């Protein structure tokens, strides 16, 4: 007994329950660690969400359980020269964990945690970034342990991450994978963009001091941005992005950047590089490693064919098949494409492929039949994919890829499908048909109720007449009140409801209202309140002057108080910490639309029914008016929702065969097959090469385009060496779209335009004009009002009024444009010298010294917090420099000095002058490179036989004109 009384049990670690078995004599001491700080809990929640998100992506890519592929990387470490070539996997039988843990140790041990991952297209850069993200996210969680036996990468100057270098014992920053196409460095600081994206993708992180913790996490350097897609941006945008990132990074800031080698090295030559960053570059996969991987991962029924094919390839190590299998992307495509019969790996040696590009195109063609096989699935498989015909699937994916290429983006957002030309042309017709159907339903139901009431009415009464007008008035009232509620909620959320997001749980009213309050600013809240308070005040004053104010007071309470409150609650962003998926965002929009019809529309209908209950004193009349008001409110809410636009877009595209009717299910199956990846609420093709390949076969496709930034269309991207020659012949031809024609006109010299006077020499540049103003910023709001008025009168069945209201709104917009055009012309003048730049707009003028100017660029003009829909030449000043008048202020610290046009193009002579006088401050637009000097060197050559009287060189010729004529021996001596 004495020995038993001295039993001392100690438990350390993390456990949900701790059980002590036996009789306890004495005290039980529990020592709990101190609670984590709110910011620490927010970082843990973010790390868990990141881990769950990208673990699901690896599973969809078939990499979570697949055998690892040996990829070699060339490392260049900062500081003293350290370089080593080491395998991403030393043993093909190992798993990803130990090697990625060693890389994480080495990265965390760097004095400046900056890493640039380079490689050819399909070299595995994104996969490595995701694996590193998962490893670092796991280490951010409480109780995480570093995988033992990972001493660091060979050749690195820091063999261990947890050494005495200042990082020992620190919690690593939380990695967040983002694509750079959504960032415009001209409009948003890098840290602000990073905080905004985290807040949008993870809105439900635990609050810190009542606010979303994204800004605090970025400020305290608890975030590791893992940036992908740099090579997908055009040349000028890449340089600006890298410059802004490098300028925003501090000594303790961490970053991981992936890019194709060619694009990043080209930026380095111009000084656009991440200072002090370690660089690892993927090397081509050796034929021995590819052979071992493919044989080890092959299924038994195809292993013999793989063996014969690889033996034949081994005899031609420099052949096109061997060159193609040096890319991890092509190896993955081969493994997936030849996984099951009838696909046979021997086709790679049976068919005569003239080049590596033809082999890669063949492998890209095989992936879609492999993802959508015709074999039946196991009956007990949970959520088995549908049986999609692979030929139709190829056509649908090609149409979607072509749509993305034409819009110059890589993000497939379901709420943007209505922006296609076909859907825009069909929208008025479909809206007309829907309103006709709704009006028919309302007329039929109202007629039945009137006949029913009229049969029971006393002779000589006007019950039927009163009821008919009352029902029409209730429908109209429901439509009008819903328009006010919709506008108020749009103002509350800053006109961002067109960008869907995951909604909060409306049944948790307190949490939803808190989320809605955090999503609005004081100014927007006051404006939204004014939208509903002013009509409420008018109704109240009208009610006080009537003999019975009760129905009007009930209408005010339901339509202008309860309705907006319910709508704000339903539209509040979600509080979940997990990243949104496209299906969840669409489900939230559908739920919000249906729930608003069941709550907001009901409240508005009750307000309309009050006139029947208190006016006529009959329950049937009040109920009929309430149902009519609910019908009008529901029609407006449904037709103005993002869900209805999605249904309309999907219906139009599916009718002509561009997408399947079950589009979201198809995209989900394509994601599970590894063709697509999810990034927030949008889909992206897993690799840009796959999108380019599919878009090449899409209708109306002419070129490969880069992503758009904040709606700004970007320019065609130069083909990489691996993709050169794969595009069709039409891809090399210049685009002939409407925007390209406008850009060509706007790039013409100012001196050639009517109304402009230009004086340019080596010392000065002066451009002067008197221009009339063409106002177009009002059109988006007017079109929304036109649509709402059309819906209102269309649902009521008044088609002449519906068409007249749309014509009146459009005519009012044209009238505003005409009034602006008829105003006196405004003086515009720009004067540049080597010392300063001066500008005049009307009666306002200012002069800036070049020493006070930091940047000069063509940017979208945001004037007085409103999008003017035009681009302007703008300057950004150095800190402490004297600022122009408030009228010239744009956004984000920029000042506009010369309005240009509706596209981001700059006249040729103005661009030359800016390059000459502004120097490195000048940021050329995306539509063309900056000229090297004020003079343009033109070299025209005519070769071959010309049966003509002469060859004419138009323009001023400075220099020599060389004419070469072949002699009898075929040589061409030059003649001047």
C-alpha positions, 0 to 999 in steps of 0.5 A, spaced: 500 500 500 505 504 501 508 503 494 501 504 491 500 511 495 507 513 491 504 513 484 505 519 480 502 520 473 504 525 469 501 527 462 503 532 457 501 534 450 494 535 447 488 530 449 480 531 449 479 527 455 484 524 460 482 518 465 485 516 471 483 509 473 483 507 480 482 510 487 484 517 488 487 519 494 489 526 495 489 532 490 489 532 482 493 538 479 491 540 472 496 545 469 493 548 463 498 552 458 496 559 457 490 561 452 493 563 445 492 570 443 486 571 438 491 573 433 494 566 434 488 563 433 486 566 427 493 564 424 491 556 426 484 557 423 487 560 417 492 554 416 487 549 417 483 552 412 489 552 407 491 545 409 484 542 407 483 546 401 490 544 398 489 537 400 483 536 396 486 539 390 492 534 391 487 529 391 484 531 385 490 531 381 491 524 383 498 526 387 496 525 394 497 517 393 501 517 387 508 514 387 513 520 387 516 522 380 524 524 381 525 531 379 531 534 379 532 542 381 538 547 381 539 551 387 542 558 387 542 560 394 543 568 396 550 570 399 556 566 398 556 562 392 552 555 393 549 551 388 547 544 388 543 539 383 539 535 388 533 530 386 527 532 389 526 525 390 532 520 391 528 514 391 522 513 387 519 509 392 519 514 397 514 519 399 513 527 398 514 528 405 521 527 407 524 531 401 519 537 402 520 537 409 527 538 408 526 544 403 521 547 408 527 546 413 532 550 408 527 555 407 525 557 414 533 557 415 534 562 410 536 569 413 531 572 408 525 567 407 525 569 399 524 563 394 523 563 387 521 557 383 523 557 376 522 551 370 519 550 363 512 549 362 509 543 366 516 542 370 512 541 376 513 548 379 505 549 382 506 542 384 512 543 388 509 550 391 502 546 393 507 541 397 511 546 400 504 550 402 501 543 405 508 542 409 508 549 412 501 549 413 502 543 418 507 546 422 503 552 423 498 548 427 499 547 435 502 541 437 506 540 430 512 537 430 518 537 424 519 531 421 525 528 423 531 526 419 531 532 414 537 536 415 536 541 410 537 540 402 544 539 399 548 545 398 544 550 402 548 554 407 543 553 412 543 545 414 537 546 419 531 551 419 531 550 427 538 553 428 541 559 432 539 564 426 534 568 430 528 563 427 529 558 432 522 556 436 518 561 431 512 559 428 512 559 421 508 564 417 501 561 414 502 560 407 497 562 402 497 560 395 494 566 390 494 567 383 497 574 381 492 575 375 487 579 380 492 584 382 493 591 379 499 594 382 497 601 379 491 601 383 492 597 390 498 596 394 501 589 395 499 588 402 492 591 401 491 586 396 494 580 400 489 582 406 483 583 401 484 576 398 485 573 405 478 576 407 475 575 401 477 567 401 476 566 408 471 571 411 470 567 417 476 567 421 476 569 428 475 576 429 481 580 432 479 586 436 472 586 432 475 586 425 477 581 420 484 579 422 487 579 415 490 586 415 493 584 422 496 577 420 499 581 414 502 587 418 505 582 423 508 578 418 504 572 419 503 570 412 507 567 407 504 569 400 505 563 395 504 567 388 503 563 382 502 565 375 507 571 374 509 568 367 502 568 365 502 576 365 504 580 359 511 583 359 510 590 362 505 587 367 510 582 369 516 587 370 511 592 374 508 586 379 515 584 380 518 591 382 512 592 386 513 586 390 520 587 391 519 594 394 513 592 398 517 586 402 521 588 408 527 584 411 523 579 415 517 578 410 517 571 406 515 570 399 515 564 394 514 566 387 513 561 381 515 563 374 517 560 368 524 561 367 524 565 360 520 570 363 523 571 370 530 571 367 528 576 362 525 581 367 532 580 371 535 583 365 531 589 366 532 589 374 525 586 375 527 581 380 526 579 388 532 582 391 536 576 396 531 571 394 534 563 393 532 560 386 531 553 385 530 551 377 527 545 375 531 540 371 528 536 365 526 529 368 531 524 365 529 518 361 531 513 366 527 517 372 521 517 367 521 510 365 522 508 372 516 512 374 511 510 368 513 502 369 512 503 377 505 506 376 502 502 370 496 498 371 498 490 370 494 490 364 498 495 360 505 494 364 507 490 358 506 495 353 509 500 357 515 496 357 516 495 350 514 502 348 520 505 353 525 500 351 524 503 344 524 510 346 531 508 350 534 507 343 532 514 341 534 518 347 534 524 343 527 523 339 521 527 340 518 522 345 524 522 349 524 529 349 516 530 351 517 525 357 522 530 360 516 534 362 513 532 369 506 535 366 507 530 359 509 524 364 502 525 368 498 526 361 501 519 359 500 516 365 493 518 365 492 517 358 494 510 357 491 508 364 486 503 361 485 500 354 483 501 348 489 507 349 495 503 348 502 506 350 505 503 343 502 508 339 507 513 341 512 509 337 508 506 332 506 513 329 511 518 326 511 524 330 515 529 327 517 533 333 516 534 340 510 539 339 506 533 336 507 528 341 505 533 346 499 535 342 497 528 342 498 527 349 494 533 351 488 530 346 488 523 350 487 526 357 480 528 356 477 521 354 481 518 360 478 523 365 471 521 362 471 514 360 465 510 357 466 504 362 460 503 368 462 505 375 462 501 381 454 501 383 457 502 391 461 508 389 459 514 393 458 520 388 460 517 382 461 521 376 456 522 370 457 518 364 459 524 359 461 523 352 468 525 351 467 528 344 462 532 347 466 534 353 472 536 349 467 540 345 465 543 352 471 544 355 474 548 348 468 552 348 470 554 355 477 555 354 476 559 348 471 564 352 477 565 357 482 566 352 477 571 349 476 575 355 483 574 357 483 571 363 484 564 366 479 564 371 472 561 370 467 564 374 460 562 373 457 569 375 461 572 369 458 567 363 452 572 362 457 577 359 458 572 353 456 576 347 451 570 345 448 571 352 448 579 352 444 578 345 439 573 348 438 577 354 432 582 352 428 576 349 429 571 354 427 577 359 421 579 355 419 571 355 419 571 362 416 577 364 410 575 359 409 568 362 409 572 369 404 577 367 400 571 364 400 567 371 398 574 375 392 575 370 390 568 370 390 568 378 387 575 378 382 574 374 380 567 377 379 571 384 375 577 381 370 572 378 370 568 385 369 574 388 364 577 383 360 571 384 358 572 391 358 580 391 351 583 392 348 586 385 350 593 384 356 593 388 363 595 385 367 589 389 369 586 382 372 593 379 375 594 386 378 588 387 381 588 380 384 595 381 387 593 388 390 587 385 394 591 380 396 596 385 398 590 390 403 587 384 405 594 382 407 596 390 410 590 391 415 591 385 416 598 387 418 597 394 422 591 392 426 596 387 427 600 393 430 595 398 434 592 392 438 599 391 438 600 399 442 593 400 446 594 393 449 601 397 450 598 403 455 592 400 458 597 396 455 595 389 458 588 390 453 583 390 454 582 383 460 578 385 457 572 389 460 570 395 458 565 400 452 567 405 452 567 412 447 563 416 440 567 416 437 563 421 443 566 426 440 573 426 445 576 430 451 573 427 449 575 420 447 582 422 454 583 425 457 580 419 453 585 415 455 591 419 462 589 418 461 589 411 459 596 410 462 603 412 459 608 416 458 612 409 455 607 405 450 605 411 448 612 412 446 612 404 443 606 404 439 608 410 437 614 406 434 610 401 429 607 405 428 612 411 426 618 406 420 613 402 418 611 409 418 618 412 413 620 406 409 614 407 408 616 414 406 623 413 401 621 408 398 616 413 397 622 418 393 625 413 388 620 412 382 618 416 385 611 418 393 611 418 393 603 420 394 600 413 400 605 411 403 605 417 403 597 416 406 598 409 411 603 412 414 598 417 414 592 413 416 595 406 421 600 409 424 597 415 423 589 416 424 588 408 431 591 408 433 588 415 431 581 412 435 583 406 441 585 409 441 579 413 440 574 407 446 578 403 451 578 409 457 574 407 459 568 411 462 567 417 466 560 415 473 560 415 474 555 410 475 557 403 469 557 398 468 553 392 464 554 386 458 549 388 458 553 395 458 560 392 452 558 387 448 554 392 449 560 397 446 565 391 440 560 390 439 559 397 439 567 398 434 568 392 429 563 394 430 565 402 429 572 400 422 570 396 420 567 402 421 572 407 423 579 404 417 578 399 412 576 404 414 582 408 412 586 402 406 582 401 403 583 408 404 591 407 400 591 401 395 586 404 394 591 409 390 596 405 385 590 403 385 588 411 384 595 414 381 598 407 375 593 405 375 589 412 375 583 409 380 577 410 379 574 402 381 581 399 387 582 404 390 575 403 389 577 395 392 583 395 398 580 400 399 574 395 399 579 389 404 584 393 408 577 394 408 575 387 411 582 384 416 582 390 418 575 388 419 577 381 423 583 382 428 579 387 428 573 382 430 576 376 435 581 379 439 575 382 445 573 380 442 566 380 437 568 375 443 571 371 446 564 371 440 560 369 439 565 363 446 564 361 447 557 362 440 556 358 443 560 352 449 556 352 446 549 353 441 551 347 446 552 342 451 546 345 456 550 348 456 547 355 452 541 358 445 543 361 448 540 368 454 545 367 456 545 375 456 537 375 460 537 369 465 542 372 465 538 378 467 531 374 472 535 370 475 537 377 475 531 380 479 528 374 484 533 374 483 537 368 481 543 373 483 546 379 479 550 384 481 557 386 476 560 391 469 560 388 472 560 381 475 554 376 481 554 373 484 549 368 490 546 371 495 548 367 495 554 362 498 549 356 492 545 357 487 551 356 491 554 350 491 547 347 483 547 348 482 554 346 486 553 339 480 548 337 475 553 340 470 557 335 472 564 334 479 563 337 485 567 334 490 568 340 493 566 346 491 571 351 494 573 358 489 574 364 485 581 366 486 585 372 480 588 375 476 588 368 482 591 364 483 586 358 491 584 357 495 583 351 497 576 348 502 573 351 509 571 348 509 563 346 514 560 351 519 555 347 515 549 349 509 551 346 512 555 340 509 552 334 503 549 337 498 554 336 495 554 329 496 559 324 491 564 326 494 565 333 499 568 330 495 573 326 493 580 329 487 580 332 481 584 329 476 585 334 473 592 336 477 593 341 483 592 337 481 597 332 479 602 337 486 601 340 489 602 333 486 608 332 488 611 339 495 609 338 495 614 332 499 620 334 496 626 337 499 631 331 495 627 326 488 628 330 483 633 328 483 639 333 490 637 336 496 642 336 503 639 337 509 642 338 515 637 339 523 638 339 529 635 343 527 640 349 520 641 349 513 637 348 507 641 347 500 638 346 494 643 346 486 642 344 479 644 346 475 638 347 468 637 348 466 632 354 462 625 352 459 623 359 458 615 359 459 614 367 452 614 368 450 608 363 451 602 368 446 605 373 441 607 367 441 600 365 440 597 371 434 602 372 431 600 365 431 593 367 428 594 373 422 598 370 422 593 364 421 588 369 416 592 373 411 594 367 412 587 364 410 583 370 404 587 370 402 586 363 403 593 360 408 592 355 407 598 351 409 602 358 415 596 359 418 598 352 417 605 353 420 605 360 426 602 357 426 607 351 426 613 356 431 610 360 436 610 354 434 616 351 435 620 358 442 617 358 443 619 351 440 626 353 446 626 358 451 625 353 448 630 348 448 636 354 455 634 356 457 634 348 454 641 348 457 644 353 463 649 351 469 646 349 474 645 355 482 647 354 487 641 355 494 642 354 500 638 356 507 641 356 513 637 358 521 639 358 527 636 361 525 639 368 518 639 369 511 637 366 505 642 366 498 641 365 491 645 364 484 643 364 479 648 363 481 654 368 485 649 372 493 648 371 499 646 375 506 644 374 510 639 377 518 638 377 520 631 375 524 630 381 517 630 385 514 625 380 515 618 382 511 614 377 507 616 370 502 611 367 495 610 364 490 608 368 483 607 369 480 614 372 477 614 378 474 621 380 471 623 386 470 615 388 466 614 381 469 610 375 469 615 369 469 609 364 475 612 361 483 612 362 487 618 363 495 619 364 496 620 371 502 621 376 504 619 382 508 624 387 514 622 392 512 623 399 512 630 401 511 633 394 507 639 393 500 636 390 495 639 385 488 642 386 483 637 389 480 636 382 486 633 379 486 627 385 484 620 382 485 614 387 490 611 391 495 617 391 495 618 383 493 625 380 490 625 373 493 630 368 490 628 361 484 624 359 485 620 354 480 614 351 476 608 353 482 604 352 488 604 355 492 606 349 497 612 348 498 616 342 505 614 339 508 621 339 506 622 347 509 616 348 515 618 345 515 624 349 514 621 356 519 616 354 524 622 353 522 626 359 520 622 364 525 616 363 524 610 368 518 614 371 514 612 365 510 605 365 508 604 358 501 601 357 500 594 356 498 595 348 505 596 346 512 597 348 515 603 349 519 607 344 527 607 345 527 614 343 524 620 340 526 617 333 523 611 330 527 606 326 524 603 320 527 597 316 523 595 310 525 590 306 522 587 299 525 581 297 523 577 291 521 579 284 517 585 283 513 586 276 512 594 277 515 600 275 518 602 282 518 601 290 515 607 294 518 608 301 512 613 304 515 618 310 521 622 311 527 618 310 533 619 314 539 615 313 541 610 307 536 607 302 539 600 300 537 597 294 540 590 292 539 587 285 541 579 284 547 578 279 548 573 274 551 568 280 545 569 285 549 574 289 546 581 291 551 587 291 548 593 295 547 599 291 545 606 294 
